[in-house]
Amino acid sequence: MSSEVDVSPAAPEDDRTRRMLTVTVWGEYVHERQMENVRAIYPRGMHETIAAGLRTHLDGRVTVRTATLQEPEHGLTEDVLAGTDVLSWWGHAAHDQVSDEVVERVLRHVLAGMGLLVLHSGHESKIFRRLMGTTCSLRWREAAEREVVWTVNPAHPIAAGVPEAFIIPHQEMYGELFDIPQPDELVFISSFAGGEVFRSGCCFARGRGRIFYFSPGHETYPVYERAEVQRVLANAVLWAYNPGRRAKPPRSVNSPMGWFERLNGAG
């Protein structure tokens, strides 16, 4: 089974990627500060490792900044989000500590066109549950077992340069049932030693925003240092970017007779 990954810069889908994109990598940054085994793997935090991978694979195409739970407004102020093309989100131990006000702010920006990458245990984050409208619960087991990530949609832009299958030697098992809506597109599935399978790479559209959920990334294993995983995330940034002007989410409006004629200069 080949595990080679194309580490050359990701090819843009189209003209959408000609300008420099701004990516904000949000990390909970709790495990790295409290657990020595996690700090040994990610001494500067998972968010910094993820950001470094994006800079490597998208050199010259992105400006990457980081934000964490501990910052004022979790580092996700209105100005930061207004200037963010794509936001990535990793959380686990402190979902309940994320401010509802910040969640509503992120939700509004996603619906208006900001891209969102939700990673690993971010499946139970407030923002992902709000966007999915379900519990987003799943089956899990932490046993340091092998995960095989299978590319089931090789023509998808997120799969560009990714092997047809690659191995993560040690990982937390995530398995079905994954309580999410039917994905708009499924790019990856994973299989585990215990026989479980999992929809590990799922695409959704909400309002004007594109959302990609990618499950590999447990904190006690160096998953975000793997070239294949970095390639997936880099491709996902390009895919999730919406080049259109950020717009307010649609709202209900009164539509009296004659509005169409006036709009089109008729009558």
Protein Blocks (a to p, Z undefined) as FASTA:
>chain_A
ZZbdcfbdcddfblmlmpccddddddfklmmmmmmklmmmmmnojklmmmmmmmmmmgok
accddddfklghhlpafklmmmpmbdcdddfklmmmpcfklmmmmmmmmmnopacddehj
lmmgmklmmmnopnkiacdddehiacddddfblmbmklgoiafbdcdfbacddddddddd
ddfbdfbdcddfkopacdfbccddehjbccdddfbhcfkbckllpmklmmmmmmmmmmmp
cfbdcddddddddddehklmmmnopZZ
